[in-house]
């Protein structure tokens, strides 16, 4: 078993693009779910707003790539209003059902055949990131750094920009939660009726939380699309939201550090498990007598089983996550 390669792959995953866009999306979801108590299972839809905002600028509107940021914000606000106006008076499970349905509606909408000329259908949008590539000071085909911190020139600039954005949004969320606005939304999470009795417009604060968290999640979608060089609708399936939620719970709800380190740890566990299983099955299936324990084609499914088992153990022995505390998990689920 090549432990050197396994460790390198694991460390690279902990600081790579996947961990970055998970961390940004988790910061946005933390505002909605961790701090405000909005059970949002549709964060992938807000990520898609960012990706398609970028993709549609150069592909269809013929304007600069950076116009994708305000366009993505417009998409997020429109989506938040469509989702929030009729549903933010709902609580807990009802809101969760609506948001997960909305994310699926968005995904099926952008991949539909009838709207192929606008959103690219199942193939998505590509060839939109040339302006971003031209600004890259590193040679795209050259490798920089040293093992395990070794990336191609194109990936390296995305990693650097991504971690800068993580730092900016982490500081922003931290400051927001220390402000009077942050104290109000945490009060809404604990008991919205008490907050309403103090004369606060709970509905407006919830809408603001949904929009702000969605805009942060939008940047996660942008980082993902710039790294892939394309916008694919199936990259924003409901699974993505649940993985990001898993990373958030792993790190700890209502903790800025939990969003970041939980995302990194999620990919450490995921990649480490995957690499170990592939090394074990590289020379054939693992057998006990005539019984086949696992073969190479089953590695992916077994890896997800391990991730699920790990989450179950976490919920049993430390439900507040690694950096969280139980007091911050008191959601008003009435």
Secondary structure, 3 states (H helix, E strand, C coil): CCHHHHHHHHHHHHHCHHHHHHHHHHHHHHHHHHHCCCCCCCHHHHHHHHHHHHHHHHHHHCCCCCHHHHHHHHHHHHHHHHHHHHHCCCCCHHHHHHHHHHHHHHHHHHCCCCCHHHHCHHHCEECCCHHHHHCCCCCCCCEEEECCEEEEHHHHHHHHHHHHHHHHHHHHHHHHHHCHHHHHHHHHHHHHHHHHHCCCCHHHHHHHHHHHHHHHHHHHHHHHHHHHCEECHHHHCHHHHHHHHHHHHHHCCCCHHHHHHHHHHHHHHHHHHHHHHHHHCCCCCEEECCEEEECHHHHHHHHHHHHHHHHHHHHHHCCCCCCCCHHHHCCCCC
